[in-house]
Amino acid sequence: PPPPPPPPPPKPPPKEEVVLTEEDYKAMYTESAKKAGYGAAAMLGVGLVSPTAAFSNMFTTFALSGVIGYQVVWGVAHSLHSPLMAVTNAVSGMTAVGGMYTMGGGLVPSTLSETLGFTATAISAVNITGGFLVTKKMLDMFKRPTDPPEFYELYAYPTAGFIGGFGLINLGFPQAASIAATASALGCIGGIAGLASQSTARMGLVSGMSGVSIGIAATIGSLSWPASTYVQLAAALGGGGFAGYEIAKRVDPTSLPQTVAAFHSLVGLAAVFSAAADYLEHAAHSPEMLDGVRLTSIALASVIGGVTTTGSVIAFGKLNGNLSSAPLQLEQRDQINMAAGAGTVAMMGLLMTMGHSHPAAGMFALAGMGVLSGGLGLHMTASIGGADMPVVITVLNSYSGWALCAEGFMLDKPILTTVGALIGSSGAILTHIMCVAMNRDIVSVLLGGYGTSATGGGEAMVFEGEATFTDVEATVENLKAAKEVIVVPGYGLAVANGQYAMAEIAKELRAQGVNLRFAIHPVAGRMPGQLNVLLAEAGVPYDIVLEMEEINDDFKDTDICLVVGANDTVNSAAIEDPNSIIAGMPVLHVWEAKNVIVMKRSMGAGYAGADNPVFIKDNTDMLLGDAKKTLDAIKAKLDD
């Protein structure tokens, strides 16, 4: 007789409930009070070094905008995190404002600074049009047949009326431009706040579009150009807008992550060009305006923009398959990063100390910052593995916002500081959400580290056992007999383009009385919320697509859990093995269902490289093959 199967791996002991004492609570409040003290000290420090009233006013705008950004971004629904990133892509196109202030020369630019300004404006327009169109396409996917009719196009009339009225009163009332900029900022804030729910999301999109339109109009109203330069501006905005439209038309849910990364690179490049153009313009015509605040802002915009540009290009290459997803592991990796960082700081110091009086030294410093910060962004992103790309995308999203903030200080334009703080906060919060969902430390991710913050120092457990396999016929019979079914989709579903068949299967089973729902892990896919958009595109109602914390307790009452193309996000080693590379990572508890069917192309490990003991558990059956072909077969069998 065959030898008996090996015993299952030992279950971890149940966690003991921790009872907090009065001293524990006091320690918590003490730590919080310390942080408040640090914040108070920082604010006093800013007051000590604030050089001008204009800087203090701009810092006030920055601080208040950061608080607003924190509040509105935390209110965004998890299912709308992908539209959030797309709309912030569009709003970050306000870098066009920086470019517009350095344009000139008539029909064509006549100097290097004017050429850089024209280019920054054009590539910013790519982001504005492309970002808003991608956002609209995504939000339209969430529409349900039963939703009431919508007439958001009517809001074009008050927006056009405001812009037209501004054009009239701006001729005799100089403060009109600043009020228009305030209206623009409010519209951009509403663009993010509207994403708090599906019912207000498309209203948020309209608000964001209105805000950016008013902001561009307010900038144009503050300029005094010859007529020929306005023709040049029309060419920049029109050409960039057309390019953005053409790009966005080709975007589908599978290509969203790399498209967002590409848009980030354009924001970074626009910030670099705007900063360089501003310096060249003032060094040539008004060097007395190159004070410490302006030079520091130019340096920050150049450095943050440089890191964002090259980092986003590398992220695009990894996500699009042009580059290997494996991390680049050069010897002396950390030393290379530190040397590039130190060199960048030295170039920033050179610009800030000599840029106002020695244009040649300033240009050398700008070039040095561009090369070193670009190299730093390239190397750091290349050193991060494909599994951490969701975090990288959100970090780059945040960087683009801070680059826009620096432009606001550089130009003394509160609208840029407000919008930049919104975008920076958005990226930072999404980064935090991604890191918590993977139990990763952000510093470890950015430095190319491995493992979670809970990974032990010993050898990972070896899970022994034999997997059992099933076929389409048995799977269909089990699904028909079930009352409660949870489907857990992963990036494999997107790659296989199997969402349409999955949606039809869900529709048919629900019509037969099966309570079928979907469970989404926060890092499923390659960017926040990608799987939500993928399912919405296929017609899955968003009210049966639940987040991990909403559905994790329901697996124990589920007859069948169907895992489609997911691996690390359902890996029980995160709980069972303290030495696993994903130890402590929050995962979907699929193994608690009565029966688990895992659809995968092969038995291979996931992106993190950790073996998945769920595959060999007694209640798991493997259904191997291409996800789309297998789902099509299941659908055909259900129709019989």
ZIKA-V314057 format. One record per backbone hydrogen bond with DSSP energy under -1.0 kcal/mol. CO is the residue of the C=O (numbers start at 1). NH is the residue of the N-H. Records with the same first field share a line. If there is no record, write none. Layout:
CO->NH ; NH
This chain:
21->25
22->26
23->27
24->28
25->29
26->30
27->31
28->32
29->33
30->34
31->35
32->36
33->37
34->38
35->39
36->40
37->41
38->42
39->43
40->44
41->45
42->46
43->47
44->48
45->49
46->50
52->56
53->57
54->58
55->59
56->60
57->61
58->62
59->63
60->64
61->65
62->66
63->67
64->68
65->69
66->70
67->71
68->72
69->73
70->74
73->76
77->80
78->81
80->84
81->85
82->86
83->87
84->88
85->89
86->90
87->91
88->92
90->93
91->94
92->95
93->96
94->97
95->99
96->100
97->101
99->102
100->103
111->115
112->116
113->117
114->118
115->119
116->120
117->121
118->122
119->123
120->124
121->125
122->126
123->127
124->128
125->129
126->130
127->131
128->132
129->133
130->134
131->135
132->136
133->137
134->138
135->139
136->140
137->141
140->143
144->147
151->154
152->155
153->156
154->157
155->159
156->160
157->161
158->162
159->163
160->164
161->165
162->166
163->167
164->168
165->169
166->170
169->172 ; 173
173->176
175->179
176->180
177->181
178->182
179->183
180->184
181->185
182->186
183->187
184->188
185->189
186->190
187->191
188->192
189->193
190->194
192->195
193->196
194->197
195->77
200->204
201->205
202->206
203->207
204->208
205->209
206->210
207->211
208->212
209->213
210->214
211->215
212->216
213->217
214->218
215->219
216->220
217->221
220->223
226->229
227->231
228->232
229->233
230->234
231->235
232->236
233->237
234->238
235->239
236->240
237->241
238->242
239->243
240->244
241->245
242->246
243->247
244->248
245->249
247->250
248->251
255->259
256->260
257->261
258->262
259->263
260->264
261->265
262->266
263->267
264->268
265->269
266->270
267->271
268->272
269->273
270->274
271->275
272->276
273->277
274->278
275->279
276->280
277->281
278->282
279->283
280->284
281->285
282->286
286->289
287->290
289->291
291->295
292->296
293->297
294->298
295->299
296->300
297->301
298->302
299->303
300->304
301->305
302->306
303->307
304->308
305->309
306->310
307->311
308->312
309->313
310->314
311->315
312->316
313->317
314->318
315->319
316->320
317->322 ; 323
325->386
332->336
333->337
334->338
335->339
336->340
337->341
338->342
339->343
340->344
341->345
342->346
343->347
344->348
345->349
346->350
347->351
348->352
349->353
350->354
351->355
354->358
358->362
359->363
360->364
361->365
362->366
363->367
364->368
365->369
366->370
367->371
368->372
369->373
370->374
371->375
372->376
373->377
374->378
375->379
376->380
377->381
378->382
379->383
381->384
382->328
385->388
386->389
388->392
389->393
390->394
391->395
392->396
393->397
394->398
395->399
396->400
397->401
398->402
399->403
400->404
401->405
402->406
403->407
404->408
405->409
406->410
407->411
408->412 ; 413
413->417
414->418
415->419
416->420
417->421
418->422
419->423
420->424
421->425
422->426
423->427
424->428
425->429
426->430
427->431
428->432
429->433
430->434
431->435
432->436
433->437
434->438
435->440
439->453
441->445
442->446
443->447
444->449
445->448
452->455
468->622
471->475
472->476
473->477
474->478
475->479
476->480
477->481
483->515
484->559 ; 560
485->517
486->562
487->519
488->564
490->493
491->495
492->496
493->498
498->502
499->503
500->504
501->505
502->506
503->507
504->508
505->509
506->510
507->511
508->512
509->514
510->513
514->516
515->485
517->487
518->546
520->548
521->524
527->530
529->533
530->534
531->535
532->536
533->537
534->538
535->540
536->539
541->544
542->545
544->518
546->520
547->551
548->552
551->554
554->557
555->558
558->594
560->486
561->597
562->488
563->599
564->490
565->492
567->570
568->571
569->588
571->574
572->575 ; 576
573->577
574->584
577->580
578->456
580->583
582->585
588->590
589->592
590->593
595->561
596->621
597->563
598->623
599->565
600->625
606->609
612->615
613->616
614->617
617->620
619->596
621->598
622->470
626->630
627->631
628->632
629->633
630->634
631->635
632->636
633->637
634->638
635->639
